[in-house]
């Protein structure tokens, strides 16, 4: 069953950094799609995935990552 993980990314200084984060996440087993938004410093990843593996891949690429807290209405 596919799920969506939203992450807050730290350390991105430009659009190229967003591409680097995206390229770090794409090869993680189970990732179906990834969208990184430099302006909001977030990543949305879909697939059969574990958030810990995504965070590790992003940190290995030199950035910070944590699961994004749900928005309060």
matplotlib code that plots the C-alpha trace (Angstrom):
import matplotlib.pyplot as plt

x = [0.0, 1.4, 1.7, 2.8, 5.6, 6.1, 9.5, 10.9, 14.4, 17.1, 20.2, 18.9, 20.4, 19.2, 17.1, 20.1, 20.0, 16.4, 17.5, 20.2, 17.7, 15.4, 18.2, 19.2, 15.6, 14.7, 16.9, 15.5, 13.7, 9.9, 9.9, 7.4, 7.6, 9.3, 8.7, 11.0, 10.0, 12.9, 10.6, 8.8, 11.9, 9.8, 9.7, 6.7, 7.5, 5.0, 5.5, 5.9, 8.5, 9.9, 10.5, 13.7, 15.2, 14.3, 15.7, 19.0, 19.3, 18.8, 21.3, 23.8, 23.5, 24.4, 21.0, 18.8, 15.4, 12.6, 9.0, 6.8, 4.3, 0.6, -0.9, -3.3, -6.6]
y = [0.0, 3.4, 6.2, 9.9, 11.3, 15.0, 16.2, 19.5, 20.0, 22.1, 23.4, 24.1, 27.3, 27.3, 25.4, 23.2, 22.0, 21.0, 18.9, 17.3, 16.3, 14.9, 12.9, 11.6, 10.4, 8.9, 5.7, 4.8, 1.5, 1.9, 5.6, 6.1, 9.9, 12.8, 16.6, 19.0, 22.6, 25.0, 27.9, 26.0, 23.8, 20.7, 17.4, 15.2, 11.5, 8.9, 5.1, 2.1, 3.7, 4.2, 7.8, 6.8, 5.6, 8.9, 11.0, 9.0, 9.4, 13.2, 13.5, 11.4, 14.0, 16.8, 18.2, 18.0, 16.3, 15.6, 14.5, 17.5, 18.1, 18.1, 21.6, 22.7, 24.0]
z = [0.0, -1.1, 1.4, 1.3, 3.6, 3.9, 5.1, 6.2, 4.6, 6.1, 4.5, 1.0, -0.3, -3.9, -6.5, -7.3, -3.7, -4.2, -7.2, -5.1, -2.5, -5.1, -6.7, -3.2, -2.5, -5.9, -5.6, -2.1, -2.4, -2.7, -3.8, -6.6, -6.8, -5.1, -5.3, -3.5, -3.1, -2.4, -1.5, 1.3, 2.2, 2.0, 0.2, -0.6, -1.3, -2.4, -2.4, -0.2, 2.0, 5.5, 6.5, 8.3, 5.0, 3.3, 6.2, 6.0, 2.3, 2.6, 5.5, 3.5, 0.8, 3.3, 4.2, 7.3, 7.2, 9.6, 9.2, 8.7, 11.5, 10.3, 9.8, 12.5, 11.2]

ax = plt.figure().add_subplot(projection="3d")
ax.plot(x, y, z, "-o")
ax.set_aspect("equal")
plt.show()
